[in-house]
Amino acid sequence: MALYDTPVTALDGTPLDLRAFSDMALLVVNVASRCGFTPQYSGLEKLHARYGDRGFSVLGAPCNQFGAQEPGTPAEISEFCSTTYGVTFPLTAKLEVNGDGRHLLFAALTAAADDDGEAGEVRWNFEKFLVAPGGAVVRRFRSAVEPESPALVAAIEAALPA
């Protein structure tokens, strides 16, 4: 199944058509509201604003699989993201990123290796998967990589549509 054909539900419960991102560079991030990496929402929003008009979007995927750090309801998650970090990028409904219940989106994403050559399981909240226009996963960044790090910014700029 192609990445963009994967059925996804938005945080508000409506269908989210990933084909809307097919001509864009897309940074998919598994997010959580009660994690030590949660302040990365700020940097993700800055990237979304900085590159949005150049064919880029962040897509946040709330996940409660790591330390139960995303326990909220969709309304609570939405309220937290918008009021605390001013998030305007799209968010999916809660997804599982590992295990038997792994969402098909993350089944595709986790096949990509990080810079150390390691693919497979998501290790923690705020792992980042950069998808180029057309749907190829071009880079994977682990949680500790800040959204505005030079390596991530350079990868986004290289993946932007011409």
C-alpha positions as CSV (number, residue, x, y, z in Angstrom):
1,M,0.0,0.0,0.0
2,A,1.4,3.4,-1.0
3,L,1.9,5.8,1.9
4,Y,-0.7,8.3,0.6
5,D,-3.3,5.6,0.3
6,T,-3.1,4.8,4.0
7,P,-6.4,5.6,5.7
8,V,-5.9,8.1,8.6
9,T,-8.3,9.8,10.9
10,A,-7.7,13.4,11.9
11,L,-7.7,14.4,15.6
12,D,-11.3,15.8,15.2
13,G,-12.5,12.4,14.0
14,T,-12.8,13.2,10.3
15,P,-11.0,11.4,7.5
16,L,-7.5,12.8,6.8
17,D,-6.6,12.3,3.1
18,L,-2.8,11.9,3.0
19,R,-3.0,12.5,-0.8
20,A,-3.3,16.2,0.1
21,F,0.4,15.9,1.0
22,S,1.6,14.0,-2.0
23,D,3.3,17.0,-3.7
24,M,4.8,18.3,-0.5
25,A,7.7,17.5,1.9
26,L,6.1,16.1,5.0
27,L,7.5,15.6,8.5
28,V,5.6,13.0,10.4
29,V,6.2,13.0,14.1
30,N,4.7,10.9,16.9
31,V,3.9,13.4,19.6
32,A,2.8,13.4,23.2
33,S,1.7,16.1,25.6
34,R,3.4,15.0,28.8
35,C,6.9,14.1,27.6
36,G,10.3,15.6,28.2
37,F,10.4,16.2,24.4
38,T,7.0,18.0,24.4
39,P,8.6,21.5,24.0
40,Q,9.6,20.3,20.5
41,Y,6.1,21.3,19.5
42,S,7.3,24.9,19.4
43,G,10.1,24.1,16.9
44,L,7.8,21.9,14.8
45,E,5.3,24.8,14.6
46,K,8.2,27.1,13.6
47,L,9.2,24.7,10.8
48,H,5.6,24.4,9.7
49,A,5.3,28.2,9.5
50,R,8.7,28.8,7.9
51,Y,8.3,26.3,5.1
52,G,4.6,26.0,4.7
53,D,4.3,28.3,1.7
54,R,7.2,26.3,0.0
55,G,5.4,23.0,0.0
56,F,6.0,21.6,3.5
57,S,3.9,20.4,6.4
58,V,4.3,18.8,9.7
59,L,1.9,16.0,10.6
60,G,1.6,15.2,14.3
61,A,0.5,11.7,15.3
62,P,-0.4,11.6,19.0
63,C,0.7,8.3,20.6
64,N,0.2,7.0,24.2
65,Q,2.6,4.0,23.9
66,F,5.6,5.5,25.6
67,G,5.1,6.0,29.4
68,A,1.4,6.8,28.8
69,Q,2.5,10.4,28.1
70,E,-0.5,11.1,25.8
71,P,-3.5,10.1,27.9
72,G,-5.8,13.0,26.8
73,T,-9.0,12.9,24.8
74,P,-8.9,14.4,21.3
75,A,-10.4,17.6,22.6
76,E,-7.8,17.8,25.4
77,I,-4.9,17.2,23.0
78,S,-6.2,19.8,20.6
79,E,-6.7,22.4,23.4
80,F,-3.2,21.7,24.8
81,C,-1.5,21.9,21.4
82,S,-3.2,25.1,20.3
83,T,-3.1,27.0,23.6
84,T,0.4,25.9,24.9
85,Y,2.3,25.8,21.6
86,G,0.1,27.6,19.0
87,V,0.1,24.4,16.9
88,T,-1.5,24.9,13.5
89,F,-0.2,21.8,11.7
90,P,-2.5,18.9,11.3
91,L,-2.8,16.2,13.9
92,T,-4.1,12.6,13.5
93,A,-6.2,10.7,16.0
94,K,-4.1,8.8,18.5
95,L,-2.1,6.1,16.7
96,E,0.0,3.1,17.8
97,V,3.4,3.3,16.3
98,N,4.8,-0.1,17.4
99,G,3.5,-3.6,18.1
100,D,0.6,-5.6,16.8
101,G,-1.6,-2.5,16.7
102,R,0.9,-0.4,14.7
103,H,-1.0,1.9,12.3
104,L,-0.3,1.2,8.6
105,L,1.2,4.7,8.3
106,F,3.9,3.8,10.9
107,A,4.4,0.4,9.3
108,A,5.6,2.2,6.2
109,L,7.6,4.9,8.0
110,T,9.4,2.5,10.4
111,A,10.9,0.6,7.5
112,A,13.2,3.6,7.0
113,A,16.5,3.6,8.7
114,D,17.9,6.4,10.8
115,D,21.4,7.9,10.1
116,D,23.0,4.9,12.0
117,G,21.3,2.5,9.6
118,E,18.7,1.3,12.2
119,A,15.1,0.8,11.0
120,G,12.2,-0.8,13.0
121,E,10.5,0.2,16.2
122,V,10.0,3.8,17.2
123,R,12.0,4.3,20.3
124,W,10.2,7.1,22.0
125,N,7.9,10.1,21.4
126,F,8.9,12.8,18.9
127,E,10.7,10.6,16.3
128,K,10.6,12.4,13.0
129,F,10.1,10.9,9.5
130,L,10.8,13.1,6.5
131,V,8.8,12.2,3.5
132,A,9.7,13.7,0.1
133,P,7.1,14.7,-2.5
134,G,5.9,11.5,-4.0
135,G,6.0,9.5,-0.8
136,A,9.5,8.2,-0.3
137,V,10.8,8.4,3.3
138,V,14.1,10.2,2.9
139,R,15.3,10.7,6.5
140,R,14.5,9.5,10.0
141,F,15.5,11.5,13.0
142,R,15.3,10.1,16.6
143,S,13.7,12.0,19.4
144,A,16.7,13.9,20.7
145,V,17.1,15.7,17.3
146,E,15.6,19.1,17.8
147,P,13.2,20.3,15.1
148,E,15.4,23.3,14.2
149,S,18.6,21.4,14.3
150,P,20.9,22.1,11.2
151,A,20.7,18.5,10.0
152,L,16.9,18.4,10.1
153,V,16.5,21.9,8.5
154,A,19.0,20.9,5.7
155,A,17.1,17.7,5.1
156,I,13.8,19.6,4.8
157,E,15.2,22.2,2.5
158,A,16.6,19.4,0.3
159,A,13.2,17.6,0.2
160,L,11.1,20.7,-0.7
161,P,9.4,20.6,-4.0
162,A,11.3,22.4,-6.8
